[in-house]
Amino acid sequence: MTLLKRKRVLAAKIESTPGTAETLTTAEAAFNAYDVMIQTETEMEQREGQGSFGMRPSVAGGYKGKITFKHDASWDGTATEPAWAETFLPACGWVKSGQVYTPRTEAPGTNVKTLTMAVYIDGMRKLLRGCMGTFKWNCPTGKTAFLEFEFTGVWESPTDTAIIAPSYPTVAPLRFASSTTTWNSVDLHLESLVLDSGNTILLRESAGTAAGFLAAIVTNRICTITGNPESKLVATQDRYGKLLDYSEHALTFDLDGPTNSKITIAAPKAQITSISEADRERLVVDDITWQCNANGSTADQEVSITFTAAT
């Protein structure tokens, strides 16, 4: 049977116990994900033979895999956060309080979560369990904002399984427009911004399992924001001076949603760690990387993602 790449559906469910696979149904596949790929990253141990250059049969190492996909930053502007945020952000270490998500320094458990994830591909299912991941939140000016996710988990053998047919969300995605985008209270006129959650993911080894792994865990993060704002005179914003004196300032931007709803991303202590001159169709711009530093003595407040419902 020939398999078509476009005939694939992503499903994901938060695990009650990290690393223990959950049962997936159409209810767990109500996402508008695209560019979905799932790959095994199981390493084969090579074994040299004797008497010639010939090799003995290789042996499989730990069973692990990776899922990558994109998802629009969509939201209907209600008091309920979208399914993609409720599912994927906690498995990237970002936890909700009210309508605000912030990163946590925690192992999976009460707040941070792991996922069972599967890709149904035109009659075949590939599944990972114990998944955690990292993301990049891409905001091209005037266009649809979208997230690029990368999840690592424990690989399970594929099975021939009929593709599922969930009810997909119909809400329109949010645009990076009508935005208040500032650093140190100075407007940034730019082509795009990217928030990188910067997670380091480790699969926890365990000789007590057939896979050789228990589940994934986030062991570190360095959140950054990159953008290319128009250059400013020193009198307006001395960016090179602020690079050298280690200045930290608030960086905020938001996405315009349906019926006046917004998603706001804020880094209270954003520090320029890289700046270089560039041009955009002969317009002088600065390619900048801001590191999202700790907010003083307050832990886990480097960045926040706030969903503000329509009023």
C-alpha positions in Angstrom: 0.0 0.0 0.0 1.3 3.4 -0.9 1.2 6.0 1.9 0.5 9.7 1.3 2.3 12.2 3.5 -0.6 14.6 3.6 -2.9 11.9 5.1 -1.6 12.2 8.6 -3.0 13.3 11.9 -1.3 14.3 15.2 -2.7 13.2 18.5 -1.4 14.0 22.0 -2.6 13.5 25.6 -1.1 14.4 29.0 0.0 11.4 30.9 -1.2 10.6 34.4 2.1 8.9 35.1 5.2 10.1 33.3 6.3 7.6 30.7 3.1 5.5 30.9 1.3 5.6 27.6 -2.3 6.9 27.5 -5.0 5.7 25.2 -5.5 8.1 22.3 -8.8 8.9 20.6 -10.1 11.5 18.2 -10.7 13.8 21.1 -6.9 14.0 21.6 -6.3 15.0 17.9 -8.3 18.2 17.7 -5.3 20.3 16.5 -4.5 22.2 13.3 -0.9 20.9 13.2 1.1 20.9 10.0 4.5 19.8 8.7 4.2 16.9 11.1 7.1 14.5 11.2 8.0 11.6 13.5 11.4 9.9 13.4 13.1 7.1 15.4 16.4 8.1 16.9 17.3 4.7 18.1 21.1 4.2 17.8 22.4 0.9 16.3 25.5 -0.5 18.0 27.9 -1.7 15.4 29.8 -5.0 15.9 33.0 -5.8 14.0 33.5 -9.3 12.6 36.8 -11.3 12.5 39.0 -12.2 9.6 37.8 -9.4 7.2 36.2 -6.0 7.1 32.8 -7.6 7.4 30.4 -6.6 10.2 28.3 -8.7 12.5 24.6 -7.8 12.9 24.2 -4.5 14.8 22.2 -4.3 18.0 19.5 -1.7 18.8 20.3 0.7 21.6 17.7 2.7 23.6 14.4 3.2 21.9 13.9 6.9 21.4 12.2 9.2 18.9 11.3 12.8 18.0 8.2 14.5 16.7 8.4 18.0 15.0 5.4 20.0 13.9 4.1 23.5 13.5 0.8 25.0 14.9 -0.7 28.4 14.4 -1.1 30.6 17.5 -4.9 30.4 17.2 -7.4 31.3 19.9 -11.1 32.1 20.0 -10.8 34.8 22.6 -12.8 33.1 25.3 -12.0 32.5 29.0 -10.7 29.0 28.0 -7.2 28.6 26.6 -6.8 26.7 23.3 -6.2 23.0 23.3 -2.8 23.3 21.8 -1.7 25.6 24.7 -3.3 23.4 27.4 -1.6 20.3 25.9 1.8 21.2 24.5 3.0 24.1 26.8 2.9 22.1 30.1 5.0 19.4 28.3 7.5 22.1 27.5 7.7 23.1 31.2 5.3 26.1 30.9 2.5 26.0 33.5 -0.7 28.0 33.7 -1.8 30.2 36.5 -5.1 32.0 35.7 -4.6 32.8 32.0 -0.8 33.3 32.3 1.8 30.6 31.3 5.3 30.8 32.8 8.2 28.3 32.6 8.9 26.2 35.7 12.0 24.6 37.1 10.3 21.3 38.0 10.4 17.6 37.1 7.2 16.2 35.5 4.5 15.7 38.1 1.8 17.9 39.4 2.4 20.9 37.2 4.9 20.1 34.4 3.7 17.2 32.3 4.7 14.5 29.8 2.7 13.5 26.8 1.8 10.4 24.8 2.0 11.4 21.2 1.2 9.6 18.0 1.1 10.3 14.3 -1.5 8.5 12.2 -0.1 8.1 8.7 -2.6 6.8 6.1 -3.2 3.5 7.9 -0.2 3.3 10.1 0.4 4.7 13.6 3.8 5.7 15.1 3.8 6.5 18.8 6.0 8.1 21.4 5.4 8.1 25.2 7.0 10.1 28.0 7.4 13.1 25.7 8.7 16.6 26.6 9.8 19.3 24.3 10.8 22.8 23.3 9.3 25.4 21.1 10.0 28.5 19.0 7.2 31.1 18.8 7.5 32.8 15.4 5.9 36.2 14.9 6.3 37.5 11.3 5.0 41.1 11.2 1.5 41.4 9.6 1.2 37.6 9.2 0.0 34.6 11.2 2.0 33.8 14.3 2.9 30.1 14.7 4.9 27.8 16.9 7.5 25.2 16.0 7.5 22.3 18.4 10.1 19.5 18.9 9.2 16.7 21.3 11.5 13.8 22.4 10.1 10.6 23.8 10.3 6.8 24.1 9.8 5.1 20.8 7.1 2.4 20.5 6.9 0.0 17.5 4.5 1.2 14.8 1.2 -0.5 14.2 -1.2 -0.7 11.3 -4.0 1.5 12.6 -6.7 3.3 10.7 -6.3 7.1 10.5 -8.5 9.0 12.9 -10.9 11.8 11.9 -11.2 14.4 14.7 -13.3 17.6 14.7 -10.8 20.3 13.9 -10.9 23.7 15.5 -12.3 26.4 13.2 -11.0 29.5 14.9 -8.8 31.9 12.9 -5.2 32.2 13.9 -3.8 35.4 15.5 -1.7 37.9 13.5 1.4 39.8 14.6 -0.3 43.1 14.1 -1.9 46.0 16.1 0.9 45.1 18.5 2.6 47.2 21.2 6.2 46.0 20.7 8.7 47.7 22.8 12.1 47.3 24.6 12.9 49.8 27.3 9.7 51.6 26.4 11.0 52.3 22.8 8.9 51.0 19.9 10.5 48.3 17.8 9.7 48.4 14.1 10.7 45.0 12.8 10.1 42.3 10.3 9.7 39.5 12.8 10.3 38.3 16.4 11.0 34.8 17.7 10.7 33.6 21.2 12.8 30.4 21.8 12.0 28.5 25.0 15.5 27.1 24.8 14.8 23.8 26.7 17.4 21.1 27.1 15.7 17.7 26.9 17.0 14.5 28.5 15.5 11.0 28.2 15.9 9.4 31.6 17.8 6.1 31.2 16.6 3.0 33.0 17.9 -0.6 32.6 14.7 -1.8 34.1 12.8 -1.1 30.9 12.9 -2.8 27.5 13.3 0.6 25.8 16.2 1.6 28.1 14.4 4.9 29.0 11.6 6.0 31.4 10.5 9.4 30.1 11.8 12.8 29.1 12.7 15.6 31.4 13.7 19.3 30.9 17.1 19.7 32.6 17.8 23.3 31.6 16.5 26.3 29.7 17.8 29.6 28.3 14.9 31.6 26.9 15.8 34.1 24.1 14.1 36.5 21.8 15.5 37.4 18.4 14.4 40.2 16.1 15.5 42.7 13.5 14.3 46.2 14.5 15.1 49.3 12.5 18.3 50.9 13.8 18.0 54.0 16.1 20.2 56.9 16.8 22.1 56.7 20.1 20.0 59.5 21.5 16.8 57.4 20.9 18.2 54.0 22.1 21.9 53.3 22.6 21.7 49.6 21.9 25.5 49.1 21.6 26.0 51.0 24.9 23.4 48.8 26.5 25.2 45.7 25.2 28.4 46.8 27.0 26.8 47.9 30.3 24.7 44.7 30.7 21.4 46.6 30.7 18.2 44.7 31.4 14.9 46.1 30.3 11.3 44.9 29.7 10.5 43.6 26.3 6.9 43.1 25.4 4.8 42.3 22.3 1.4 41.0 21.6 -0.7 39.2 19.0 -4.0 40.6 17.7 -6.8 38.1 18.0 -10.5 37.8 17.0 -13.0 40.0 18.8 -10.2 42.1 20.5 -8.6 39.2 22.3 -4.8 39.2 22.7 -1.9 37.0 23.6 0.9 39.1 25.2 4.5 37.9 25.6 6.6 39.7 28.2 10.2 39.4 29.3 10.8 41.7 32.3 14.6 41.5 32.2 15.6 41.2 28.5 19.3 41.8 27.9 21.0 42.2 24.5 23.6 39.5 24.2 24.2 39.8 20.4 23.8 42.7 18.0 24.9 43.2 14.4 24.2 45.6 11.6 22.1 44.3 8.7 19.9 45.7 6.0 16.4 45.1 4.8 16.0 46.3 1.3 18.6 49.0 2.0 17.0 49.9 5.3 19.5 49.8 8.2 18.4 47.3 10.8 19.9 45.6 13.9 19.8 41.8 14.2 19.4 41.4 18.0 19.3 38.5 20.4 17.9 39.3 23.8 18.5 36.8 26.7 15.5 36.6 29.0 17.1 36.8 32.4 15.8 35.9 35.8 13.3 38.5 37.2 15.4 39.5 40.2 15.0 37.0 43.0 11.7 35.8 41.6 12.2 32.3 40.2 10.6 31.1 36.9 9.5 34.6 35.7 11.9 35.1 32.8 9.0 35.2 30.3 5.2 35.1 30.5 2.5 34.3 27.9 -0.8 36.0 28.9 -4.1 35.2 27.2 -6.4 38.2 27.5 -10.0 37.4 26.7 -12.2 39.6 24.5 -13.9 42.5 26.3 
